Amino acid sequence: MAAFWRRYDIALVGSAVFGFVLLVTVFASLVAPYDPMARDIKNRFAGPSAAHAFGTDQLGRDVFSRVIHGGRPILSASFSAVVCALAIGASIGIAGGYLRGWLDTALMRLMDVMLSFPSILLAILIVATLGVGLLNVTVAIGFAMVPVFARLARSIVITLVFEEYVLAARSLGASDRHIVWKHILPNMMPPIIVQASAMLAVAIGTASALNFIGLGVEPGSPDWGMMVAEGQRLIFDAPHVPLFPGLVITITVLSVNYMGDGLRDHLDPKLRRQGD
Amino acid sequence: MNRRRTLSAILLLPMLLFMLGPATAQEPQYGGTLVFGAESMGDSFDIGFWHGFGGVHVIDSIGEGLVRADFENGGALPGLAESWEISDDGLVYTFHIREGMSFHDGEPVNAAAIVRSMKRPINPEDPSYIDGMYMYGNQGTSNWESLEAVDEHTVVLTLMQPNATQLLVFSRPDGVIISPKALDEYGTEVGLNMSAAGPFKIERFVPGQEAVLAANEDYWAGRPYVDRIVIRAYPDEASILAALEAGEIDMTLYAPFTSVPRLQSSESIRVEVGAPLVNLFAGANVAMAPLDNVLIRRAINYALDRDVLIEAGLNGFAERPASLIGPLDLGFDEGGREISVYDPERARELIAESGMETPIPLEVAYENNRFWPQLAELIAADLEAVGFDVTLDRLDTGSFWGKVGDGQTQLSINQRSTFVPDPHGKAILMARAGAEGSQTQHQALEVADEIDALITAGISTAVADERAEIYKQFQALMLEQLPYIYIGYLTPPIFVNARVQNVETFGTAGGRINLREVWLSE
C-alpha cells in the first residue's frame, strides 16, 4: 500500500480533488448555502467573510454558491463531449485501421483537415454556425476532439491486427466483428482511456473559454467561465469575484491532469514494469 | 508700538500667504502632455464617417466649425464665425468669418475655403468626395438651397425650410471645416491627412492605436495650455483602469464605474461627474409580438425598478428618467418622471388586461461591454418577477446593431447621446425616415404620422417657447405609446489625474471632450 501511494501519490491527490469537485457539483443544491441567483443589492462587492466565504459579486450574489453551481455546465459539457468524441473517433479509427484501403485514406485525410484547425478555433466556428448554447458548445468540443481519438485508435489497431492472437483468431475463421469486439477493442482501451483523461482536462479548459466569451450558458447563469468573464472588469476593485471561479478552473484542470498521469502510469505495461 | 507692528506683521503674513497661495496655485500653466484613454481609435478621421469615440475626440480637438456648442447653457457660441444673423423667416443665415485665421497647413481660413469644405458632401466633382458620407447627413444639407461666399469673410446659407437646429449642427464633428489645400492634395484620403483650424494639429497618427496632437500656436482663441495630447485606444475597461492608476493616462471616460468608490479615495486621481446628457433606454420593437401591444410595453415600464438599475447597474451614475427628452433639453417635461416609475403590481394588472398568457417569452438584446450586461441582468430579473420569460441576447457591438437594423430584436437596451444640446437630436430617433432600421420599428405605430409631424414642427419653429411646447406634446405622446422605456439619464464619471485642471464636464458627458482650456498643474 505504501509502495502504491509512493508510486501514485500525485495521481491519488488529483483523483481525490477531482472526485470532490464532482461530488460538490452533483450535489450543488444541497451544498450551496444560498440560491446562486439570489441578489442582495445592498451587499454588493462584499469581501470574503463568515457569511459569504468567497464574498459577493456585482449584484450581491454569493460567489461561493455560484462557484458550487458553476461547475455543472462546464463539467457536464466536458464529460459529454469527451464520451461522444471517444465513441465516434474510436469507431473511425478502428474502421480505418482494420479495413485499410481507400476508406482508411479518406477518413484519415478528413481527420488531418480537422486537426489542422486549432481546436478552440474549430469549436468557435462550430458554435458560431450552430448558435450559442451549452448543447452546441458540447457538440463543438466533441467534434474538435474526434480526430485525436480517431488517429490514436487507428495507430493502435494497425499494430494490433498483426498480433499473434488476432492472426490466430482469423486463421480459426473468426469474423471481423468478433475480432474487433473480442480482441482489438479490449486491448486498445488502456491508451484510449489515458487519452480520454487528458482530453477531459482540455475539454474543461475549452468549455470554460467558450463560456468566457459568451458562447455557452446564458448570461448571468452560474458558470465558472462566465463568472470569470463577468468579473474581469472588477479585477482591481473586487478581485474575489473573478479569482475564485478562476482558481477552481485551474484546480480542476490540474487534478484531472494528475489523475490522467496516474492512469497512464498504471495502464501502460512498460511504465508499470519499470515501476515494479 | 514697534512690537505691536511686528506682531501684526507676524499675524498678517500667514493670512496674506494663505490668500495668495491658492490664487497662485490656480493660475493656469502652459506645457506638458496630456494622455487621454479612449475606447477605440479608427483608421481615419474623415468626418464623413463614424470612427468610434476615439476618432470623435481627435476631430473635436483638431477641428472647428462655424460655431461651437454651449453644452452648459444651450445654444451656439462663436467658432470660425465670430457672429451671425438669421433672417426673420429663419431661412437665411449670414456668417461673419473671423479675420486672420489659418488652417494647420498655413492656408487662410476664409469664406471661400469654408464654403468649399461645407459643400464637400454635396459636390461629387470635389476630388475628396466619397459616395455615402453618411455623417454629413447631420448637417442638414438636403435642406440647403444655396451656400455662398459673398465676400472674403461672409458666408450666406439659404435654406428651403426653416431648421431650428441648423446653427447648432455646425458645431458637430461633421461640421468641422477642412483646408481646401488638404482636400485637393489628398482627395479621398484626406481623413488620413486632416488639416483643420482647431486648437490642436495632428503630429502623428498610428491607425487603430493612437493619435499625437500638438498645440496649434496660431489658433484664433490663443494657444491651448497643454503642448501635446495623446489620444490612445485601449482594448477594454480593465486595461484603461490599469493605465489610469499607473499614471500612464491622465483622463478617460471609459474606466469601469465600479472603480469610482476606490478611486475617489485616491490622492492621484479625481472623479468628476458629468451632466445628464445621455439617455439610457430599452427600445421596444413595436412591429413584433408581444411588444406590438401597448399594454405589454406599459407593463415593462412599470416592472423596472429604476432605483436598483441606477444603484446596482450604473453604480449610482444616473438620474431617474422622465422621457426621451433630457432634463437639460429645451421643452423637458418633468411630469414624465411620474410615469417612468416602479409599480410591479400595476405591471401585473396590465399583463392580465392584455389577455396574454404568462410567462410571456421576451428576448432582451444588449451590447457586451460597459454596464450593459449588468443592466440587462437586472432588467431580466424585474421582468421575470411580473410574468415574463426572458432570454438574454448578449451581442458584440456590430452584431447588436446588425440585429437591430434587421428589425430582429424585441427589447434592446441602449443609449442616445446627442452631439449638440438640442432636443431634436433625441426626438429624431422617432422620425419615420429610418424607422425600419431602428430599435423600435415605430413605423408600425398608429400614431407614427402624428409623431413625425411633431418632429418636423419641432425643427421648423424658431421661437423657443413654441418649440418647447411642441416637445412637451411629443413627450406626452411618447409616454402614452412607450416605444422606448426609460432607464435613466446617465451622469457619467469623468476620470482625471489630479494634475489635470479645468475639465469641462458638460460636453464631455456627451462624449465631446474639450481639451482647449485644460491645463496641467505639474
Contacts between the chains, C-beta under 8 A, distances in Angstrom:
chain1	res1	chain2	res2	distance
A	39	B	312	7.8
A	39	B	381	6.8
A	41	B	308	5.6
A	41	B	311	6.4
A	41	B	312	4.7
A	44	B	312	6.3
A	45	B	258	7.5
A	58	B	258	6.7
A	58	B	312	7.3
A	58	B	374	5.9
A	59	B	312	6.0
A	59	B	374	7.2
A	59	B	377	6.6
A	59	B	378	7.1
A	60	B	312	7.5
A	214	B	368	6.1
A	214	B	394	5.2
A	218	B	391	7.0
A	218	B	392	5.7
A	219	B	373	5.9
A	219	B	376	6.8
A	219	B	377	6.6
A	219	B	392	4.5
A	219	B	394	4.8
A	220	B	377	4.4
A	220	B	380	7.0
A	220	B	392	6.5
A	230	B	373	6.8
A	232	B	236	7.9
A	232	B	238	5.9
A	233	B	236	7.3
A	233	B	237	5.1
A	233	B	238	5.3
A	233	B	256	4.9
A	233	B	258	7.1
A	234	B	256	7.3
A	234	B	258	5.9
A	235	B	238	5.7
A	236	B	238	7.2
A	236	B	241	5.8
A	236	B	242	7.1
A	236	B	245	7.2
A	236	B	259	6.4
A	236	B	262	7.6
A	237	B	256	7.3
A	237	B	258	5.2
A	237	B	259	5.0
A	237	B	261	7.9
A	237	B	262	5.5
A	238	B	258	7.3
